[in-house]
Amino acid sequence: MCALLVLLSASSRLLTAQTLKITEPKDGTVVSPGQILHVTVEVSPPGAFIRSVIVIGGDPIGFSDALGAPPYNFSLKIPAQIRPRRYTITADGFVEPGKGIDSDPVDIQVERSDSPLSLTAEPAVLDFREVGDQCPVAAVGKFTDAPRVDLDESSYVQYDSDNPSVATVTEDGHVTAAGFGSAKITVRYNGLSAVVPVTVRNASVGVLPAQTLKITQPKDGTVVYAGQTMTVVVEASPALALHGISIVGEPALGDSPVLNAPPYRFSMRIRPDARPRRYTITAAGLIQPGKEGSSEPVSILVEQSGSPLSLTAEPAVLDLHTVGVQCAVAAVGEFADATRVDLGASRYVKFSSDNPSVATVNGDGLVTAAGVGSARITIEYNGLSTVVPVTVTSPPAGR
């Protein structure tokens, strides 16, 4: 009889469902990046046989070490560079091969304990073409240890509109065009704020002015020198109509930063080996997601700042077999840093012929055979010169 009672008691324990419950932290607990999170797990019924228990956090929190016996107290390191938002943790238990149990999830809210150095909104300006258009606005903070932290899922971020009849905004930053006109969306976080101007246009009427960009410095035709830092100033109209403004040019003109708010002033270093010639720059910016605007182009002339050690012509000799044949002559300078620079398009280069009846040359160095005989093409640049002998041996066909 006693043996039967023992067997029934054991069977009862086997039939009792085993459960896991996270008792600490409580749902909604706020933790900071870099903090150690202490997690306590209870097994029910007490003394239930579980081989191991582990706590799993959402990416990038990871998981804890496994414990094979109570007390089930765990420590999770919250990553220092984690994005502020809500994360979920659960406890998982291993009972036997093929059988496991898990707890109900618990939410934790990760928030930074420090305030950002600055707060910006992306996009910085919203320009809607139609009522009903939508666009999310992200809050981005710059901190001492991180230049860019996405804050839009932080519980500390707040959004509001000063004119809901034109633009509404949800608590997670989704802006909707509600009517024609202008509004401002304000993003707040830990005492800082950023304002996003919003325009809703009546596309069929076109009541609002178009956005424009204009390069006011340098002026068209400005001469700049290789190795020099060039200042470019851009005006946007209206003042906050565009964002993400940059200068677009060829690689020889250097890289441009991207600016999201005025003043739009750029510093671009011309490469020391930039070929002397005319270059074009434009300013480009984002009006709204998927739509860009640009300025009228501005031309600049790049020249070398010093004189070359030597000047050569390529090719060094021209043998033009037939009248009418053409060939381009390049002026090449070798400078003190051993760089060879094609100077042919420099405004300081001059080409001339001592016998135009045999060979002519234009301002770009294009030589044309004009008659049978010999001539010399002279190339001059900054006090140096070189000569290209030219021979034309045959008249045009049919003569």
C-alpha positions as CSV (number, residue, x, y, z in Angstrom):
1,M,0.0,0.0,0.0
2,C,2.8,2.4,0.9
3,A,4.6,1.6,-2.4
4,L,1.4,2.4,-4.3
5,L,1.1,5.8,-2.5
6,V,4.7,6.7,-3.3
7,L,4.1,5.8,-7.0
8,L,1.0,7.8,-7.1
9,S,2.7,10.8,-5.5
10,A,5.6,10.6,-8.0
11,S,3.1,10.3,-10.9
12,S,1.3,13.4,-9.6
13,R,4.6,15.4,-9.6
14,L,5.3,14.3,-13.2
15,L,1.9,15.4,-14.3
16,T,2.2,18.8,-12.7
17,A,3.1,21.5,-15.3
18,Q,6.5,23.1,-14.7
19,T,6.6,26.9,-15.3
20,L,9.2,29.7,-15.3
21,K,8.5,33.2,-14.3
22,I,10.8,36.3,-14.3
23,T,10.1,38.1,-11.1
24,E,12.8,40.7,-11.5
25,P,13.0,43.1,-13.3
26,K,9.4,44.2,-13.5
27,D,7.7,44.8,-16.8
28,G,8.6,48.3,-18.1
29,T,11.8,48.7,-16.0
30,V,14.1,51.4,-17.3
31,V,17.8,50.5,-17.7
32,S,20.8,52.4,-19.1
33,P,23.4,51.4,-21.7
34,G,26.4,49.8,-20.0
35,Q,24.4,48.8,-16.9
36,I,24.3,45.3,-15.4
37,L,20.7,44.0,-15.4
38,H,19.9,41.5,-12.6
39,V,17.3,39.0,-13.6
40,T,15.6,36.6,-11.1
41,V,13.7,33.6,-12.3
42,E,11.3,31.4,-10.3
43,V,10.5,27.8,-11.1
44,S,7.1,26.4,-10.3
45,P,6.4,24.1,-8.6
46,P,9.4,24.6,-6.3
47,G,11.8,21.7,-6.6
48,A,10.6,20.8,-10.2
49,F,13.3,19.0,-12.1
50,I,14.9,21.3,-14.7
51,R,18.3,20.6,-16.1
52,S,19.2,24.2,-16.9
53,V,17.7,27.7,-17.1
54,I,19.0,30.6,-19.3
55,V,17.8,34.2,-19.9
56,I,17.6,35.5,-23.5
57,G,17.5,39.2,-24.4
58,G,16.6,40.7,-27.8
59,D,19.5,41.6,-30.1
60,P,22.0,43.1,-29.2
61,I,21.6,42.2,-25.5
62,G,22.3,38.5,-26.1
63,F,21.9,35.8,-23.5
64,S,23.1,34.8,-20.0
65,D,25.1,31.9,-18.7
66,A,23.0,28.8,-18.0
67,L,22.3,27.8,-14.4
68,G,21.6,24.1,-13.4
69,A,20.1,24.7,-9.9
70,P,18.4,27.4,-7.9
71,P,18.6,30.2,-7.0
72,Y,18.2,31.3,-10.6
73,N,19.8,34.7,-10.4
74,F,21.3,36.1,-13.7
75,S,23.3,39.1,-14.8
76,L,23.0,40.6,-18.3
77,K,25.3,43.3,-19.5
78,I,23.4,46.0,-21.5
79,P,25.7,47.0,-24.4
80,A,27.2,50.5,-24.2
81,Q,26.2,51.4,-27.7
82,I,22.7,50.0,-27.7
83,R,19.9,52.0,-29.3
84,P,17.4,53.5,-26.8
85,R,14.1,51.6,-27.2
86,R,12.0,48.7,-25.7
87,Y,13.5,45.3,-25.6
88,T,12.1,41.9,-24.5
89,I,13.7,39.2,-22.2
90,T,12.5,35.7,-21.6
91,A,13.7,32.7,-19.4
92,D,14.1,29.4,-21.2
93,G,14.4,26.0,-19.3
94,F,15.7,22.7,-20.5
95,V,13.9,19.7,-19.0
96,E,15.0,16.8,-21.1
97,P,15.9,16.1,-24.7
98,G,13.1,17.4,-26.9
99,K,11.4,19.2,-24.0
100,G,11.8,22.8,-22.9
101,I,9.7,25.5,-21.2
102,D,9.9,29.2,-21.3
103,S,8.5,32.2,-19.3
104,D,6.2,35.0,-20.4
105,P,8.3,37.8,-21.9
106,V,9.2,40.9,-19.8
107,D,9.7,44.3,-21.5
108,I,12.6,46.6,-20.4
109,Q,13.1,50.1,-21.7
110,V,16.7,51.1,-22.5
111,E,17.4,54.8,-22.1
112,R,20.6,56.8,-21.9
113,S,21.3,58.5,-18.6
114,D,23.1,61.5,-20.2
115,S,21.8,64.3,-22.3
116,P,22.9,64.7,-25.9
117,L,25.2,67.6,-27.0
118,S,22.7,68.3,-29.8
119,L,19.4,67.1,-31.2
120,T,18.5,67.1,-34.9
121,A,15.5,65.9,-36.9
122,E,15.7,63.9,-40.1
123,P,14.5,65.0,-42.5
124,A,15.0,68.6,-41.4
125,V,12.3,70.0,-43.7
126,L,9.1,68.4,-45.0
127,D,7.4,69.6,-48.2
128,F,4.2,67.7,-49.0
129,R,2.6,67.9,-52.4
130,E,-0.8,66.6,-51.5
131,V,-3.1,66.4,-48.4
132,G,-2.8,62.8,-47.0
133,D,0.9,62.5,-47.8
134,Q,3.0,61.0,-44.9
135,C,6.6,60.9,-43.8
136,P,8.3,59.7,-40.6
137,V,10.6,62.1,-38.7
138,A,13.5,60.6,-36.8
139,A,15.1,62.2,-33.7
140,V,19.0,61.9,-33.8
141,G,21.2,62.8,-30.9
142,K,24.9,63.6,-30.8
143,F,26.5,62.4,-27.5
144,T,30.0,62.7,-26.1
145,D,30.7,59.0,-26.8
146,A,28.6,58.6,-30.0
147,P,28.3,61.1,-32.8
148,R,24.9,59.7,-33.9
149,V,22.3,57.9,-31.8
150,D,18.8,57.2,-33.2
151,L,16.4,58.3,-30.5
152,D,13.0,58.0,-32.2
153,E,12.0,54.9,-30.2
154,S,13.0,56.4,-26.9
155,S,10.2,56.9,-24.4
156,Y,11.7,60.3,-23.7
157,V,11.1,61.7,-27.2
158,Q,8.0,63.8,-27.8
159,Y,6.5,65.2,-31.0
160,D,4.0,67.9,-31.4
161,S,2.6,70.1,-34.2
162,D,1.9,73.9,-33.9
163,N,-0.8,73.6,-36.6
164,P,-2.6,70.3,-36.6
165,S,-5.0,71.6,-39.3
166,V,-2.0,71.5,-41.7
167,A,0.2,68.7,-40.3
168,T,-0.4,66.1,-37.6
169,V,2.2,64.0,-35.9
170,T,1.9,60.7,-34.0
171,E,3.8,59.9,-30.8
172,D,6.3,57.8,-32.9
173,G,7.0,60.7,-35.3
174,H,4.8,60.0,-38.3
175,V,3.7,63.2,-39.9
176,T,0.6,63.5,-42.0
177,A,-0.4,66.4,-44.3
178,A,-3.9,67.5,-43.1
179,G,-4.4,70.7,-45.1
180,F,-2.8,73.3,-47.2
181,G,-0.4,75.8,-45.6
182,S,2.6,75.7,-43.2
183,A,3.2,74.1,-39.8
184,K,6.1,73.3,-37.5
185,I,6.8,69.9,-36.0
186,T,8.8,70.1,-32.7
187,V,10.9,67.2,-31.5
188,R,11.8,67.2,-27.8
189,Y,14.3,65.0,-25.9
190,N,15.8,65.6,-22.4
191,G,15.5,69.4,-22.5
192,L,16.6,69.8,-26.2
193,S,14.4,70.4,-29.2
194,A,14.5,70.5,-33.0
195,V,12.0,72.1,-35.3
196,V,10.9,70.7,-38.7
197,P,9.2,73.2,-41.0
198,V,6.3,71.6,-42.9
199,T,4.7,72.9,-46.1
200,V,1.7,71.3,-47.7
201,R,1.2,72.6,-51.2
202,N,-1.9,72.7,-53.4
203,A,-0.2,71.1,-56.4
204,S,-3.0,72.2,-58.8
205,V,-2.8,75.8,-57.7
206,G,0.9,76.1,-56.9
207,V,0.4,78.8,-54.2
208,L,3.8,78.4,-52.6
209,P,7.1,79.5,-54.1
210,A,9.5,76.8,-55.5
211,Q,12.6,76.0,-53.5
212,T,15.9,77.2,-55.0
213,L,19.6,76.9,-54.4
214,K,22.2,79.4,-55.5
215,I,26.0,79.4,-55.2
216,T,26.9,83.0,-54.2
217,Q,30.6,82.3,-53.7
218,P,32.8,81.7,-55.8
219,K,31.6,83.8,-58.7
220,D,31.5,82.3,-62.2
221,G,35.0,82.2,-63.7
222,T,36.9,82.5,-60.4
223,V,40.5,81.3,-60.6
224,V,41.6,78.9,-57.8
225,Y,44.9,77.1,-57.4
226,A,45.7,73.4,-57.0
227,G,46.3,72.6,-53.3
228,Q,44.2,75.6,-52.2
229,T,41.1,75.4,-50.0
230,M,38.1,76.8,-51.8
231,T,35.2,78.3,-49.9
232,V,31.8,77.7,-51.4
233,V,28.7,79.6,-50.0
234,V,25.2,78.5,-50.9
235,E,21.9,80.3,-50.3
236,A,18.6,78.3,-50.0
237,S,15.3,80.0,-50.7
238,P,13.2,79.8,-48.6
239,A,15.9,79.6,-46.0
240,L,14.9,76.1,-44.6
241,A,13.4,74.8,-47.8
242,L,16.1,72.1,-48.4
243,H,18.4,70.0,-46.3
244,G,21.2,67.6,-46.9
245,I,22.9,70.2,-49.0
246,S,26.3,69.4,-50.6
247,I,28.5,70.6,-53.4
248,V,28.8,68.3,-56.5
249,G,31.9,68.5,-58.6
250,E,34.7,66.3,-60.0
251,P,37.0,64.4,-57.7
252,A,39.9,66.8,-58.4
253,L,38.0,69.5,-56.5
254,G,37.9,67.5,-53.2
255,D,35.1,66.3,-51.1
256,S,32.1,68.3,-49.8
257,P,30.5,67.8,-46.4
258,V,26.7,67.6,-46.1
259,L,25.0,70.4,-44.2
260,N,21.4,70.2,-42.9
261,A,20.9,73.8,-41.8
262,P,22.2,77.3,-42.7
263,P,24.7,78.8,-43.0
264,Y,25.6,76.7,-46.0
265,R,29.3,77.3,-46.1
266,F,31.7,74.6,-47.5
267,S,35.5,74.3,-47.5
268,M,36.8,72.1,-50.4
269,R,40.6,71.5,-50.9
270,I,41.6,71.3,-54.5
271,R,43.9,68.4,-55.1
272,P,47.5,69.4,-55.6
273,D,47.7,67.4,-58.9
274,A,44.5,68.9,-60.3
275,R,44.8,69.5,-64.0
276,P,44.6,73.2,-64.9
277,R,41.3,73.7,-66.7
278,R,37.7,74.8,-66.3
279,Y,35.6,72.8,-63.8
280,T,31.9,73.1,-62.9
281,I,30.3,72.9,-59.5
282,T,26.7,72.7,-58.4
283,A,24.9,72.7,-55.1
284,A,22.4,69.9,-54.5
285,G,19.9,69.3,-51.7
286,L,16.9,67.2,-50.7
287,I,13.5,68.8,-50.8
288,Q,11.6,65.8,-49.5
289,P,12.2,62.0,-49.6
290,G,12.8,61.0,-53.2
291,K,13.0,64.6,-54.5
292,E,16.1,66.6,-55.0
293,G,16.9,70.2,-56.0
294,S,20.0,71.7,-57.5
295,S,21.5,75.1,-58.3
296,E,22.7,76.6,-61.5
297,P,26.3,75.5,-62.3
298,V,29.2,77.7,-61.5
299,S,32.5,77.5,-63.5
300,I,35.9,77.8,-61.8
301,L,39.3,77.8,-63.4
302,V,42.0,75.7,-61.7
303,E,45.6,76.7,-62.2
304,Q,48.9,75.5,-60.7
305,S,50.2,78.0,-58.1
306,G,53.9,77.7,-59.0
307,S,56.0,77.5,-62.1
308,P,57.2,74.1,-63.4
309,L,60.9,73.1,-63.3
310,S,60.6,72.1,-67.0
311,L,58.1,72.3,-69.9
312,T,57.8,69.6,-72.5
313,A,55.5,68.9,-75.5
314,E,53.8,65.6,-76.3
315,P,54.5,64.6,-79.0
316,A,57.9,66.3,-79.2
317,V,58.0,66.1,-83.0
318,L,55.2,66.1,-85.6
319,D,55.5,64.5,-89.0
320,L,52.2,65.2,-90.8
321,H,52.2,63.3,-94.1
322,T,49.3,65.0,-95.8
323,V,48.0,68.5,-95.8
324,G,44.8,68.7,-93.8
325,V,45.9,66.2,-91.2
326,Q,45.5,67.3,-87.6
327,C,47.2,66.4,-84.3
328,A,46.8,67.7,-80.8
329,V,50.0,68.8,-78.9
330,A,49.9,68.7,-75.1
331,A,51.9,71.0,-72.8
332,V,53.3,69.0,-69.8
333,G,55.0,70.6,-66.8
334,E,57.1,68.8,-64.3
335,F,56.9,70.4,-60.8
336,A,59.1,70.4,-57.7
337,D,57.2,67.5,-56.1
338,A,57.9,65.4,-59.2
339,T,54.3,65.5,-60.4
340,R,53.7,65.8,-64.2
341,V,50.7,67.9,-65.0
342,D,48.9,68.3,-68.3
343,L,48.8,72.1,-68.8
344,G,47.2,72.2,-72.2
345,A,43.9,73.6,-71.0
346,S,45.5,76.3,-68.7
347,R,44.6,79.8,-69.6
348,Y,48.4,80.6,-69.2
349,V,49.5,78.3,-72.0
350,K,50.0,79.9,-75.4
351,F,50.6,78.1,-78.7
352,S,52.0,79.8,-81.8
353,S,53.4,78.8,-85.2
354,D,56.3,80.4,-86.9
355,N,55.0,79.3,-90.4
356,P,51.2,79.2,-90.6
357,S,51.4,78.5,-94.3
358,V,52.8,75.0,-93.3
359,A,51.2,74.4,-89.9
360,T,48.6,76.3,-87.9
361,V,47.7,75.9,-84.2
362,N,44.7,77.0,-82.2
363,G,44.5,78.0,-78.6
364,D,43.9,74.4,-77.5
365,G,47.1,73.1,-79.1
366,L,45.4,71.5,-82.2
367,V,47.9,71.6,-85.0
368,T,46.7,71.4,-88.7
369,A,48.9,70.8,-91.7
370,A,48.3,73.7,-94.1
371,G,51.0,73.2,-96.7
372,V,54.1,71.2,-97.6
373,G,57.3,72.2,-95.7
374,S,58.5,72.8,-92.2
375,A,57.3,74.8,-89.3
376,R,57.8,75.2,-85.6
377,I,55.1,75.2,-82.9
378,T,56.1,77.1,-79.8
379,I,54.5,76.5,-76.4
380,E,54.8,79.1,-73.7
381,Y,53.8,78.8,-70.0
382,N,54.9,81.0,-67.1
383,G,58.2,82.1,-68.6
384,L,59.1,78.6,-70.0
385,S,58.9,77.5,-73.6
386,T,59.4,74.4,-75.7
387,V,59.4,73.9,-79.5
388,V,57.7,71.2,-81.6
389,P,59.3,70.7,-85.1
390,V,56.6,70.1,-87.7
391,T,57.1,68.5,-91.2
392,V,54.4,68.2,-93.8
393,T,55.5,66.0,-96.7
394,S,52.6,65.6,-99.1
395,P,50.0,67.9,-100.6
396,P,46.3,66.9,-100.3
397,A,45.1,64.1,-102.5
398,G,44.4,65.0,-106.1
399,R,47.1,67.7,-106.4
